[in-house]
Amino acid sequence: MVTETLLHIDETLDPAQRDELLAWLGNRPEGLQPHMKSDKEHLLFVAYDPDEMCPHDLVAIVNERGLHAHLIDL
């Protein structure tokens, strides 16, 4: 089962930085499936396996990259 959560990225990322973040997340061993909403460049959707991790783990993973993220409650 896969679920998706929404993260808010505090930093302003240019297109190359966004692409790099998406590639970095997508290549992680956790099997994350990230994508950004094109008209809201600070919003990052991430699909993940809830049996393997929780949404707060996603925040920690983004923080590893030196960015600041917050969960958006849908």
PyMOL Python script that loads the backbone (N, CA, C, O; Angstrom):
from pymol import cmd

cmd.read_pdbstr("""\
ATOM      1  N   MET A   1       0.847  -1.188   0.000  1.00  0.00           N
ATOM      2  CA  MET A   1       0.000   0.000   0.000  1.00  0.00           C
ATOM      3  C   MET A   1       0.880   1.236   0.000  1.00  0.00           C
ATOM      4  O   MET A   1       1.869   1.296   0.731  1.00  0.00           O
ATOM      5  N   VAL A   2       0.537   2.202  -0.797  1.00  0.00           N
ATOM      6  CA  VAL A   2       1.284   3.454  -0.879  1.00  0.00           C
ATOM      7  C   VAL A   2       0.347   4.583  -0.496  1.00  0.00           C
ATOM      8  O   VAL A   2      -0.832   4.581  -0.852  1.00  0.00           O
ATOM      9  N   THR A   3       0.885   5.542   0.231  1.00  0.00           N
ATOM     10  CA  THR A   3       0.119   6.738   0.574  1.00  0.00           C
ATOM     11  C   THR A   3       0.951   7.947   0.196  1.00  0.00           C
ATOM     12  O   THR A   3       2.155   7.833  -0.032  1.00  0.00           O
ATOM     13  N   GLU A   4       0.320   9.095   0.130  1.00  0.00           N
ATOM     14  CA  GLU A   4       1.016  10.311  -0.271  1.00  0.00           C
ATOM     15  C   GLU A   4       0.795  11.382   0.776  1.00  0.00           C
ATOM     16  O   GLU A   4      -0.286  11.498   1.353  1.00  0.00           O
ATOM     17  N   THR A   5       1.835  12.161   1.010  1.00  0.00           N
ATOM     18  CA  THR A   5       1.716  13.284   1.937  1.00  0.00           C
ATOM     19  C   THR A   5       2.280  14.524   1.261  1.00  0.00           C
ATOM     20  O   THR A   5       3.002  14.432   0.268  1.00  0.00           O
ATOM     21  N   LEU A   6       1.947  15.666   1.802  1.00  0.00           N
ATOM     22  CA  LEU A   6       2.366  16.949   1.253  1.00  0.00           C
ATOM     23  C   LEU A   6       3.308  17.630   2.228  1.00  0.00           C
ATOM     24  O   LEU A   6       3.010  17.762   3.415  1.00  0.00           O
ATOM     25  N   LEU A   7       4.448  18.061   1.709  1.00  0.00           N
ATOM     26  CA  LEU A   7       5.431  18.786   2.502  1.00  0.00           C
ATOM     27  C   LEU A   7       5.566  20.203   1.966  1.00  0.00           C
ATOM     28  O   LEU A   7       5.477  20.431   0.759  1.00  0.00           O
ATOM     29  N   HIS A   8       5.781  21.149   2.866  1.00  0.00           N
ATOM     30  CA  HIS A   8       6.093  22.528   2.501  1.00  0.00           C
ATOM     31  C   HIS A   8       7.593  22.698   2.676  1.00  0.00           C
ATOM     32  O   HIS A   8       8.125  22.446   3.757  1.00  0.00           O
ATOM     33  N   ILE A   9       8.279  23.123   1.620  1.00  0.00           N
ATOM     34  CA  ILE A   9       9.711  23.395   1.681  1.00  0.00           C
ATOM     35  C   ILE A   9       9.875  24.885   1.946  1.00  0.00           C
ATOM     36  O   ILE A   9       9.363  25.713   1.191  1.00  0.00           O
ATOM     37  N   ASP A  10      10.590  25.230   3.019  1.00  0.00           N
ATOM     38  CA  ASP A  10      10.733  26.631   3.405  1.00  0.00           C
ATOM     39  C   ASP A  10      11.609  27.426   2.437  1.00  0.00           C
ATOM     40  O   ASP A  10      11.336  28.593   2.158  1.00  0.00           O
ATOM     41  N   GLU A  11      12.650  26.793   1.934  1.00  0.00           N
ATOM     42  CA  GLU A  11      13.590  27.483   1.069  1.00  0.00           C
ATOM     43  C   GLU A  11      13.004  27.680  -0.335  1.00  0.00           C
ATOM     44  O   GLU A  11      12.175  26.895  -0.796  1.00  0.00           O
ATOM     45  N   THR A  12      13.454  28.739  -0.994  1.00  0.00           N
ATOM     46  CA  THR A  12      13.104  28.957  -2.395  1.00  0.00           C
ATOM     47  C   THR A  12      14.134  28.228  -3.239  1.00  0.00           C
ATOM     48  O   THR A  12      15.329  28.518  -3.170  1.00  0.00           O
ATOM     49  N   LEU A  13      13.663  27.284  -4.033  1.00  0.00           N
ATOM     50  CA  LEU A  13      14.549  26.488  -4.873  1.00  0.00           C
ATOM     51  C   LEU A  13      14.373  26.887  -6.331  1.00  0.00           C
ATOM     52  O   LEU A  13      13.252  27.065  -6.809  1.00  0.00           O
ATOM     53  N   ASP A  14      15.497  27.027  -7.031  1.00  0.00           N
ATOM     54  CA  ASP A  14      15.382  27.282  -8.463  1.00  0.00           C
ATOM     55  C   ASP A  14      15.075  25.952  -9.162  1.00  0.00           C
ATOM     56  O   ASP A  14      15.152  24.903  -8.524  1.00  0.00           O
ATOM     57  N   PRO A  15      14.734  25.968 -10.442  1.00  0.00           N
ATOM     58  CA  PRO A  15      14.354  24.724 -11.122  1.00  0.00           C
ATOM     59  C   PRO A  15      15.401  23.616 -11.028  1.00  0.00           C
ATOM     60  O   PRO A  15      15.049  22.449 -10.858  1.00  0.00           O
ATOM     61  N   ALA A  16      16.662  23.962 -11.135  1.00  0.00           N
ATOM     62  CA  ALA A  16      17.719  22.946 -11.046  1.00  0.00           C
ATOM     63  C   ALA A  16      17.769  22.336  -9.649  1.00  0.00           C
ATOM     64  O   ALA A  16      17.949  21.126  -9.514  1.00  0.00           O
ATOM     65  N   GLN A  17      17.613  23.148  -8.616  1.00  0.00           N
ATOM     66  CA  GLN A  17      17.611  22.644  -7.242  1.00  0.00           C
ATOM     67  C   GLN A  17      16.400  21.756  -6.984  1.00  0.00           C
ATOM     68  O   GLN A  17      16.510  20.749  -6.285  1.00  0.00           O
ATOM     69  N   ARG A  18      15.241  22.120  -7.543  1.00  0.00           N
ATOM     70  CA  ARG A  18      14.044  21.286  -7.398  1.00  0.00           C
ATOM     71  C   ARG A  18      14.265  19.934  -8.068  1.00  0.00           C
ATOM     72  O   ARG A  18      13.950  18.890  -7.497  1.00  0.00           O
ATOM     73  N   ASP A  19      14.809  19.960  -9.287  1.00  0.00           N
ATOM     74  CA  ASP A  19      15.075  18.709  -9.999  1.00  0.00           C
ATOM     75  C   ASP A  19      16.058  17.830  -9.226  1.00  0.00           C
ATOM     76  O   ASP A  19      15.897  16.612  -9.159  1.00  0.00           O
ATOM     77  N   GLU A  20      17.067  18.458  -8.650  1.00  0.00           N
ATOM     78  CA  GLU A  20      18.066  17.720  -7.869  1.00  0.00           C
ATOM     79  C   GLU A  20      17.424  17.088  -6.634  1.00  0.00           C
ATOM     80  O   GLU A  20      17.710  15.937  -6.306  1.00  0.00           O
ATOM     81  N   LEU A  21      16.564  17.834  -5.953  1.00  0.00           N
ATOM     82  CA  LEU A  21      15.882  17.306  -4.770  1.00  0.00           C
ATOM     83  C   LEU A  21      14.985  16.129  -5.149  1.00  0.00           C
ATOM     84  O   LEU A  21      14.992  15.104  -4.468  1.00  0.00           O
ATOM     85  N   LEU A  22      14.222  16.265  -6.220  1.00  0.00           N
ATOM     86  CA  LEU A  22      13.348  15.184  -6.662  1.00  0.00           C
ATOM     87  C   LEU A  22      14.149  13.932  -7.013  1.00  0.00           C
ATOM     88  O   LEU A  22      13.764  12.822  -6.645  1.00  0.00           O
ATOM     89  N   ALA A  23      15.260  14.111  -7.721  1.00  0.00           N
ATOM     90  CA  ALA A  23      16.099  12.968  -8.093  1.00  0.00           C
ATOM     91  C   ALA A  23      16.708  12.320  -6.851  1.00  0.00           C
ATOM     92  O   ALA A  23      16.759  11.094  -6.745  1.00  0.00           O
ATOM     93  N   TRP A  24      17.165  13.140  -5.922  1.00  0.00           N
ATOM     94  CA  TRP A  24      17.783  12.619  -4.695  1.00  0.00           C
ATOM     95  C   TRP A  24      16.776  11.813  -3.891  1.00  0.00           C
ATOM     96  O   TRP A  24      17.092  10.725  -3.411  1.00  0.00           O
ATOM     97  N   LEU A  25      15.563  12.341  -3.740  1.00  0.00           N
ATOM     98  CA  LEU A  25      14.523  11.617  -3.006  1.00  0.00           C
ATOM     99  C   LEU A  25      14.119  10.338  -3.739  1.00  0.00           C
ATOM    100  O   LEU A  25      13.943   9.291  -3.116  1.00  0.00           O
ATOM    101  N   GLY A  26      13.974  10.426  -5.044  1.00  0.00           N
ATOM    102  CA  GLY A  26      13.546   9.274  -5.831  1.00  0.00           C
ATOM    103  C   GLY A  26      14.555   8.148  -5.879  1.00  0.00           C
ATOM    104  O   GLY A  26      14.194   7.001  -6.144  1.00  0.00           O
ATOM    105  N   ASN A  27      15.817   8.460  -5.627  1.00  0.00           N
ATOM    106  CA  ASN A  27      16.878   7.448  -5.665  1.00  0.00           C
ATOM    107  C   ASN A  27      17.199   6.860  -4.299  1.00  0.00           C
ATOM    108  O   ASN A  27      18.122   6.054  -4.181  1.00  0.00           O
ATOM    109  N   ARG A  28      16.477   7.235  -3.290  1.00  0.00           N
ATOM    110  CA  ARG A  28      16.724   6.711  -1.943  1.00  0.00           C
ATOM    111  C   ARG A  28      16.234   5.270  -1.838  1.00  0.00           C
ATOM    112  O   ARG A  28      15.328   4.870  -2.570  1.00  0.00           O
ATOM    113  N   PRO A  29      16.825   4.487  -0.934  1.00  0.00           N
ATOM    114  CA  PRO A  29      16.433   3.085  -0.801  1.00  0.00           C
ATOM    115  C   PRO A  29      15.003   2.874  -0.275  1.00  0.00           C
ATOM    116  O   PRO A  29      14.472   1.768  -0.372  1.00  0.00           O
ATOM    117  N   GLU A  30      14.385   3.907   0.272  1.00  0.00           N
ATOM    118  CA  GLU A  30      13.033   3.772   0.813  1.00  0.00           C
ATOM    119  C   GLU A  30      11.975   3.668  -0.286  1.00  0.00           C
ATOM    120  O   GLU A  30      10.814   3.381   0.007  1.00  0.00           O
ATOM    121  N   GLY A  31      12.354   3.897  -1.540  1.00  0.00           N
ATOM    122  CA  GLY A  31      11.403   3.810  -2.633  1.00  0.00           C
ATOM    123  C   GLY A  31      10.415   4.961  -2.681  1.00  0.00           C
ATOM    124  O   GLY A  31       9.253   4.763  -3.036  1.00  0.00           O
ATOM    125  N   LEU A  32      10.858   6.160  -2.329  1.00  0.00           N
ATOM    126  CA  LEU A  32       9.986   7.332  -2.331  1.00  0.00           C
ATOM    127  C   LEU A  32       9.654   7.743  -3.760  1.00  0.00           C
ATOM    128  O   LEU A  32      10.453   7.552  -4.677  1.00  0.00           O
ATOM    129  N   GLN A  33       8.476   8.304  -3.931  1.00  0.00           N
ATOM    130  CA  GLN A  33       8.034   8.783  -5.243  1.00  0.00           C
ATOM    131  C   GLN A  33       7.637  10.251  -5.100  1.00  0.00           C
ATOM    132  O   GLN A  33       6.475  10.555  -4.828  1.00  0.00           O
ATOM    133  N   PRO A  34       8.596  11.166  -5.281  1.00  0.00           N
ATOM    134  CA  PRO A  34       8.316  12.591  -5.087  1.00  0.00           C
ATOM    135  C   PRO A  34       7.877  13.288  -6.383  1.00  0.00           C
ATOM    136  O   PRO A  34       8.268  12.885  -7.478  1.00  0.00           O
ATOM    137  N   HIS A  35       7.071  14.322  -6.242  1.00  0.00           N
ATOM    138  CA  HIS A  35       6.777  15.226  -7.347  1.00  0.00           C
ATOM    139  C   HIS A  35       6.317  16.564  -6.775  1.00  0.00           C
ATOM    140  O   HIS A  35       5.716  16.623  -5.702  1.00  0.00           O
ATOM    141  N   MET A  36       6.606  17.624  -7.503  1.00  0.00           N
ATOM    142  CA  MET A  36       6.242  18.963  -7.044  1.00  0.00           C
ATOM    143  C   MET A  36       5.062  19.467  -7.849  1.00  0.00           C
ATOM    144  O   MET A  36       4.921  19.176  -9.037  1.00  0.00           O
ATOM    145  N   LYS A  37       4.232  20.218  -7.182  1.00  0.00           N
ATOM    146  CA  LYS A  37       3.093  20.855  -7.849  1.00  0.00           C
ATOM    147  C   LYS A  37       3.641  22.070  -8.596  1.00  0.00           C
ATOM    148  O   LYS A  37       4.206  22.974  -7.979  1.00  0.00           O
ATOM    149  N   SER A  38       3.481  22.096  -9.887  1.00  0.00           N
ATOM    150  CA  SER A  38       4.161  23.088 -10.723  1.00  0.00           C
ATOM    151  C   SER A  38       3.836  24.540 -10.377  1.00  0.00           C
ATOM    152  O   SER A  38       4.721  25.392 -10.441  1.00  0.00           O
ATOM    153  N   ASP A  39       2.595  24.840 -10.015  1.00  0.00           N
ATOM    154  CA  ASP A  39       2.256  26.236  -9.732  1.00  0.00           C
ATOM    155  C   ASP A  39       2.532  26.639  -8.281  1.00  0.00           C
ATOM    156  O   ASP A  39       2.402  27.811  -7.926  1.00  0.00           O
ATOM    157  N   LYS A  40       2.904  25.691  -7.464  1.00  0.00           N
ATOM    158  CA  LYS A  40       3.251  25.956  -6.059  1.00  0.00           C
ATOM    159  C   LYS A  40       4.619  25.326  -5.807  1.00  0.00           C
ATOM    160  O   LYS A  40       4.713  24.210  -5.294  1.00  0.00           O
ATOM    161  N   GLU A  41       5.665  26.042  -6.167  1.00  0.00           N
ATOM    162  CA  GLU A  41       7.017  25.482  -6.181  1.00  0.00           C
ATOM    163  C   GLU A  41       7.543  25.081  -4.808  1.00  0.00           C
ATOM    164  O   GLU A  41       8.540  24.363  -4.721  1.00  0.00           O
ATOM    165  N   HIS A  42       6.907  25.520  -3.755  1.00  0.00           N
ATOM    166  CA  HIS A  42       7.354  25.183  -2.408  1.00  0.00           C
ATOM    167  C   HIS A  42       6.645  23.946  -1.853  1.00  0.00           C
ATOM    168  O   HIS A  42       6.933  23.520  -0.734  1.00  0.00           O
ATOM    169  N   LEU A  43       5.717  23.365  -2.628  1.00  0.00           N
ATOM    170  CA  LEU A  43       4.985  22.188  -2.175  1.00  0.00           C
ATOM    171  C   LEU A  43       5.538  20.933  -2.831  1.00  0.00           C
ATOM    172  O   LEU A  43       5.722  20.879  -4.047  1.00  0.00           O
ATOM    173  N   LEU A  44       5.795  19.941  -2.017  1.00  0.00           N
ATOM    174  CA  LEU A  44       6.377  18.685  -2.474  1.00  0.00           C
ATOM    175  C   LEU A  44       5.479  17.540  -2.039  1.00  0.00           C
ATOM    176  O   LEU A  44       5.263  17.331  -0.845  1.00  0.00           O
ATOM    177  N   PHE A  45       4.966  16.810  -2.990  1.00  0.00           N
ATOM    178  CA  PHE A  45       4.192  15.605  -2.707  1.00  0.00           C
ATOM    179  C   PHE A  45       5.146  14.421  -2.710  1.00  0.00           C
ATOM    180  O   PHE A  45       6.006  14.311  -3.584  1.00  0.00           O
ATOM    181  N   VAL A  46       4.994  13.540  -1.735  1.00  0.00           N
ATOM    182  CA  VAL A  46       5.841  12.349  -1.669  1.00  0.00           C
ATOM    183  C   VAL A  46       4.963  11.137  -1.391  1.00  0.00           C
ATOM    184  O   VAL A  46       4.240  11.094  -0.396  1.00  0.00           O
ATOM    185  N   ALA A  47       5.034  10.156  -2.279  1.00  0.00           N
ATOM    186  CA  ALA A  47       4.364   8.875  -2.063  1.00  0.00           C
ATOM    187  C   ALA A  47       5.354   7.950  -1.372  1.00  0.00           C
ATOM    188  O   ALA A  47       6.535   7.924  -1.719  1.00  0.00           O
ATOM    189  N   TYR A  48       4.872   7.192  -0.395  1.00  0.00           N
ATOM    190  CA  TYR A  48       5.738   6.314   0.398  1.00  0.00           C
ATOM    191  C   TYR A  48       4.912   5.162   0.944  1.00  0.00           C
ATOM    192  O   TYR A  48       3.683   5.172   0.882  1.00  0.00           O
ATOM    193  N   ASP A  49       5.608   4.173   1.477  1.00  0.00           N
ATOM    194  CA  ASP A  49       4.953   3.010   2.079  1.00  0.00           C
ATOM    195  C   ASP A  49       4.769   3.279   3.573  1.00  0.00           C
ATOM    196  O   ASP A  49       5.759   3.344   4.302  1.00  0.00           O
ATOM    197  N   PRO A  50       3.526   3.438   4.052  1.00  0.00           N
ATOM    198  CA  PRO A  50       3.313   3.749   5.468  1.00  0.00           C
ATOM    199  C   PRO A  50       3.676   2.593   6.407  1.00  0.00           C
ATOM    200  O   PRO A  50       3.776   2.791   7.618  1.00  0.00           O
ATOM    201  N   ASP A  51       3.872   1.401   5.864  1.00  0.00           N
ATOM    202  CA  ASP A  51       4.330   0.292   6.695  1.00  0.00           C
ATOM    203  C   ASP A  51       5.827   0.396   6.972  1.00  0.00           C
ATOM    204  O   ASP A  51       6.345  -0.257   7.878  1.00  0.00           O
ATOM    205  N   GLU A  52       6.517   1.223   6.186  1.00  0.00           N
ATOM    206  CA  GLU A  52       7.967   1.362   6.313  1.00  0.00           C
ATOM    207  C   GLU A  52       8.386   2.661   7.003  1.00  0.00           C
ATOM    208  O   GLU A  52       9.457   2.720   7.608  1.00  0.00           O
ATOM    209  N   MET A  53       7.562   3.692   6.919  1.00  0.00           N
ATOM    210  CA  MET A  53       7.926   4.986   7.500  1.00  0.00           C
ATOM    211  C   MET A  53       6.674   5.807   7.760  1.00  0.00           C
ATOM    212  O   MET A  53       5.574   5.452   7.335  1.00  0.00           O
ATOM    213  N   CYS A  54       6.868   6.920   8.472  1.00  0.00           N
ATOM    214  CA  CYS A  54       5.756   7.833   8.756  1.00  0.00           C
ATOM    215  C   CYS A  54       6.068   9.189   8.116  1.00  0.00           C
ATOM    216  O   CYS A  54       7.202   9.425   7.700  1.00  0.00           O
ATOM    217  N   PRO A  55       5.088  10.072   8.032  1.00  0.00           N
ATOM    218  CA  PRO A  55       5.328  11.380   7.411  1.00  0.00           C
ATOM    219  C   PRO A  55       6.462  12.171   8.064  1.00  0.00           C
ATOM    220  O   PRO A  55       7.172  12.910   7.381  1.00  0.00           O
ATOM    221  N   HIS A  56       6.635  12.025   9.367  1.00  0.00           N
ATOM    222  CA  HIS A  56       7.702  12.756  10.043  1.00  0.00           C
ATOM    223  C   HIS A  56       9.077  12.268   9.600  1.00  0.00           C
ATOM    224  O   HIS A  56      10.048  13.023   9.649  1.00  0.00           O
ATOM    225  N   ASP A  57       9.165  11.012   9.168  1.00  0.00           N
ATOM    226  CA  ASP A  57      10.419  10.513   8.600  1.00  0.00           C
ATOM    227  C   ASP A  57      10.758  11.282   7.319  1.00  0.00           C
ATOM    228  O   ASP A  57      11.928  11.549   7.046  1.00  0.00           O
ATOM    229  N   LEU A  58       9.744  11.632   6.543  1.00  0.00           N
ATOM    230  CA  LEU A  58       9.974  12.377   5.305  1.00  0.00           C
ATOM    231  C   LEU A  58      10.559  13.755   5.602  1.00  0.00           C
ATOM    232  O   LEU A  58      11.456  14.219   4.897  1.00  0.00           O
ATOM    233  N   VAL A  59      10.052  14.404   6.640  1.00  0.00           N
ATOM    234  CA  VAL A  59      10.598  15.701   7.049  1.00  0.00           C
ATOM    235  C   VAL A  59      12.073  15.537   7.416  1.00  0.00           C
ATOM    236  O   VAL A  59      12.905  16.346   7.006  1.00  0.00           O
ATOM    237  N   ALA A  60      12.394  14.513   8.171  1.00  0.00           N
ATOM    238  CA  ALA A  60      13.785  14.274   8.578  1.00  0.00           C
ATOM    239  C   ALA A  60      14.675  14.015   7.366  1.00  0.00           C
ATOM    240  O   ALA A  60      15.817  14.472   7.326  1.00  0.00           O
ATOM    241  N   ILE A  61      14.162  13.288   6.385  1.00  0.00           N
ATOM    242  CA  ILE A  61      14.936  12.991   5.178  1.00  0.00           C
ATOM    243  C   ILE A  61      15.230  14.282   4.403  1.00  0.00           C
ATOM    244  O   ILE A  61      16.352  14.479   3.936  1.00  0.00           O
ATOM    245  N   VAL A  62      14.238  15.152   4.265  1.00  0.00           N
ATOM    246  CA  VAL A  62      14.463  16.430   3.582  1.00  0.00           C
ATOM    247  C   VAL A  62      15.449  17.273   4.382  1.00  0.00           C
ATOM    248  O   VAL A  62      16.300  17.949   3.804  1.00  0.00           O
ATOM    249  N   ASN A  63      15.340  17.236   5.700  1.00  0.00           N
ATOM    250  CA  ASN A  63      16.275  17.991   6.540  1.00  0.00           C
ATOM    251  C   ASN A  63      17.708  17.510   6.353  1.00  0.00           C
ATOM    252  O   ASN A  63      18.643  18.303   6.458  1.00  0.00           O
ATOM    253  N   GLU A  64      17.893  16.212   6.074  1.00  0.00           N
ATOM    254  CA  GLU A  64      19.239  15.677   5.801  1.00  0.00           C
ATOM    255  C   GLU A  64      19.888  16.403   4.629  1.00  0.00           C
ATOM    256  O   GLU A  64      21.112  16.522   4.561  1.00  0.00           O
ATOM    257  N   ARG A  65      19.080  16.874   3.731  1.00  0.00           N
ATOM    258  CA  ARG A  65      19.546  17.568   2.527  1.00  0.00           C
ATOM    259  C   ARG A  65      19.879  19.027   2.833  1.00  0.00           C
ATOM    260  O   ARG A  65      20.311  19.759   1.943  1.00  0.00           O
ATOM    261  N   GLY A  66      19.683  19.459   4.084  1.00  0.00           N
ATOM    262  CA  GLY A  66      19.974  20.834   4.467  1.00  0.00           C
ATOM    263  C   GLY A  66      18.822  21.783   4.212  1.00  0.00           C
ATOM    264  O   GLY A  66      18.990  23.001   4.262  1.00  0.00           O
ATOM    265  N   LEU A  67      17.649  21.226   3.939  1.00  0.00           N
ATOM    266  CA  LEU A  67      16.447  22.032   3.715  1.00  0.00           C
ATOM    267  C   LEU A  67      15.523  21.906   4.913  1.00  0.00           C
ATOM    268  O   LEU A  67      15.699  21.030   5.760  1.00  0.00           O
ATOM    269  N   HIS A  68      14.552  22.776   4.972  1.00  0.00           N
ATOM    270  CA  HIS A  68      13.582  22.759   6.062  1.00  0.00           C
ATOM    271  C   HIS A  68      12.203  22.457   5.483  1.00  0.00           C
ATOM    272  O   HIS A  68      11.738  23.151   4.579  1.00  0.00           O
ATOM    273  N   ALA A  69      11.558  21.430   6.003  1.00  0.00           N
ATOM    274  CA  ALA A  69      10.249  21.017   5.516  1.00  0.00           C
ATOM    275  C   ALA A  69       9.280  20.883   6.679  1.00  0.00           C
ATOM    276  O   ALA A  69       9.675  20.620   7.815  1.00  0.00           O
ATOM    277  N   HIS A  70       8.002  21.070   6.369  1.00  0.00           N
ATOM    278  CA  HIS A  70       6.924  20.918   7.339  1.00  0.00           C
ATOM    279  C   HIS A  70       5.809  20.110   6.682  1.00  0.00           C
ATOM    280  O   HIS A  70       5.567  20.226   5.481  1.00  0.00           O
ATOM    281  N   LEU A  71       5.149  19.306   7.473  1.00  0.00           N
ATOM    282  CA  LEU A  71       4.002  18.558   6.972  1.00  0.00           C
ATOM    283  C   LEU A  71       2.806  19.473   6.775  1.00  0.00           C
ATOM    284  O   LEU A  71       2.541  20.348   7.599  1.00  0.00           O
ATOM    285  N   ILE A  72       2.092  19.270   5.692  1.00  0.00           N
ATOM    286  CA  ILE A  72       0.837  19.964   5.444  1.00  0.00           C
ATOM    287  C   ILE A  72      -0.267  18.954   5.676  1.00  0.00           C
ATOM    288  O   ILE A  72      -0.321  17.922   5.007  1.00  0.00           O
ATOM    289  N   ASP A  73      -1.136  19.242   6.606  1.00  0.00           N
ATOM    290  CA  ASP A  73      -2.235  18.333   6.923  1.00  0.00           C
ATOM    291  C   ASP A  73      -3.341  18.507   5.902  1.00  0.00           C
ATOM    292  O   ASP A  73      -3.899  19.595   5.757  1.00  0.00           O
ATOM    293  N   LEU A  74      -3.653  17.442   5.201  1.00  0.00           N
ATOM    294  CA  LEU A  74      -4.704  17.528   4.181  1.00  0.00           C
ATOM    295  C   LEU A  74      -6.040  17.129   4.754  1.00  0.00           C
ATOM    296  O   LEU A  74      -7.044  17.140   4.042  1.00  0.00           O
TER     297      LEU A  74
END
""", "prot")
cmd.dss("prot")
cmd.show_as("cartoon", "prot")
cmd.util.cbc("prot")
cmd.orient("prot")
